[in-house]
Amino acid sequence: MKKTSALLVLVAAICLFTPDAAAQVSFGLRAGQYTDIEEPMVGVELITKIAPHWYFNPNIEYVFVDDGDLVTFNADVHYDFTTGSNVLLVWAGGGLAVVHENIVESDTNIGANILGGVGWRLGEVIPYVQAKALLGDRDDFVVAGGIRF
């Protein structure tokens, strides 16, 4: 659990010390399915603009597995494509995944994410759908929907 706490502090510090963080950070909630293990998940995220069209998106996902725990800590970066619309958002990206599972035995592994999503800017909120491939010791495909504030 100390590793988990240390990672959370690191993610928070990175977001807080990004230039203009107060004006550039938004928060999000997501839910979805890890399709290979057929288990639901919930997650939280921060989205920080780091350059024109580029966003840092640290997030944590908790997967509801039977008889144990599965948590992913993700340091993703994505690029928002120009769509010609003030409403439609389309992005693609990837990043580092730290996967901690305590199912049969406790184990923590490093992996990678490849992701893409579509969102709709509706005033101050952005509902979205996203697909992600988790690659590493625990390969999986994740389909999620969420909302960013």
C-alpha positions in Angstrom: 0.0 0.0 0.0 3.0 2.3 0.5 3.8 2.1 -3.2 0.2 3.1 -4.0 0.3 6.1 -1.8 3.7 7.2 -3.1 2.4 7.0 -6.7 -0.7 9.0 -5.9 1.4 11.7 -4.3 3.7 11.8 -7.4 0.7 12.1 -9.8 -0.8 14.9 -7.7 2.5 16.7 -7.6 3.1 16.5 -11.3 -0.4 18.0 -11.9 0.0 20.8 -9.4 3.4 21.9 -10.7 2.4 22.1 -14.3 2.6 25.7 -15.6 -0.8 27.4 -15.2 -2.2 24.3 -13.5 -5.1 26.1 -11.9 -6.4 27.2 -15.2 -5.5 24.1 -17.2 -6.6 21.1 -15.0 -9.9 19.3 -15.2 -11.2 16.3 -13.3 -13.0 13.2 -14.6 -14.8 10.1 -13.6 -15.1 6.9 -15.7 -16.6 3.5 -15.7 -16.3 0.6 -18.1 -15.3 -3.0 -18.7 -12.0 -4.8 -18.8 -13.1 -7.1 -21.6 -10.6 -9.9 -21.5 -11.2 -10.7 -17.8 -14.9 -9.6 -18.2 -14.9 -7.4 -15.1 -16.3 -3.9 -14.6 -14.1 -0.9 -13.5 -14.4 2.6 -12.2 -11.8 5.3 -12.4 -10.8 8.9 -11.7 -8.6 11.1 -13.8 -6.9 14.5 -14.1 -6.5 16.2 -17.4 -3.7 18.9 -17.8 -3.0 20.8 -20.9 0.8 20.6 -21.5 1.0 22.1 -25.0 -1.4 23.1 -27.8 -3.4 19.9 -28.5 -1.4 17.8 -26.0 -2.8 16.7 -22.6 -1.3 14.7 -19.7 -4.0 12.4 -18.3 -2.9 10.6 -15.1 -5.6 8.2 -13.9 -6.4 5.3 -11.6 -8.8 2.5 -12.4 -10.1 0.0 -9.9 -11.3 -3.3 -11.5 -13.9 -5.3 -9.5 -12.4 -8.8 -9.6 -13.6 -11.7 -7.4 -11.5 -12.6 -4.4 -8.9 -9.8 -4.7 -7.9 -6.5 -6.0 -6.8 -5.2 -9.4 -5.8 -1.5 -9.7 -4.0 0.3 -12.6 -2.2 3.6 -12.2 -1.8 5.2 -15.6 0.4 8.1 -16.8 -1.2 8.7 -20.2 -0.6 11.5 -22.8 -3.0 12.2 -25.6 -3.2 14.5 -28.6 -6.6 16.2 -29.4 -7.1 16.3 -33.2 -8.5 19.3 -34.9 -12.1 18.4 -35.9 -13.4 21.8 -37.1 -16.0 21.7 -34.4 -16.3 23.4 -31.0 -18.3 20.4 -29.7 -16.6 17.3 -31.1 -13.3 16.1 -29.5 -11.2 13.2 -30.9 -8.0 12.0 -29.3 -5.4 9.3 -29.4 -2.4 8.6 -27.2 -0.7 6.2 -24.9 1.4 6.0 -21.7 2.8 4.1 -18.9 0.7 1.7 -16.8 1.5 0.3 -13.3 -0.7 -2.7 -12.7 -1.1 -3.9 -9.1 -3.0 -7.1 -8.5 -3.7 -9.0 -5.4 -5.8 -12.0 -6.6 -3.9 -15.2 -6.2 -0.8 -13.4 -4.9 0.3 -9.8 -4.8 2.2 -8.6 -7.9 3.0 -5.3 -9.5 4.0 -4.9 -13.1 4.7 -2.2 -15.6 2.9 -2.0 -18.9 1.8 0.4 -21.6 -1.5 1.9 -22.8 -2.6 2.7 -26.3 -5.9 4.6 -26.4 -8.3 6.6 -28.4 -11.5 8.4 -27.6 -14.3 10.7 -28.6 -15.9 13.4 -26.5 -18.6 16.1 -26.8 -18.1 19.5 -25.2 -21.4 20.4 -23.6 -20.8 23.7 -21.8 -18.5 23.0 -18.8 -18.8 19.2 -19.1 -17.4 16.7 -21.6 -19.0 13.2 -21.7 -16.9 10.8 -23.6 -16.2 7.2 -24.7 -12.7 5.7 -24.9 -11.1 2.4 -25.8 -7.7 1.4 -24.4 -5.3 -1.6 -25.0 -3.3 -2.4 -21.9 -0.1 -4.2 -22.9 2.3 -6.0 -20.6 2.2 -9.0 -18.2 -1.6 -8.5 -18.0 -2.9 -7.7 -21.5 -6.5 -6.4 -21.6 -8.8 -4.3 -23.7 -10.8 -1.6 -21.9 -14.0 0.1 -23.0 -15.1 3.0 -20.9 -17.4 6.0 -20.8 -16.9 9.0 -18.6 -17.4 12.7 -17.9 -14.9 15.4 -17.4 -15.6 18.6 -15.5 
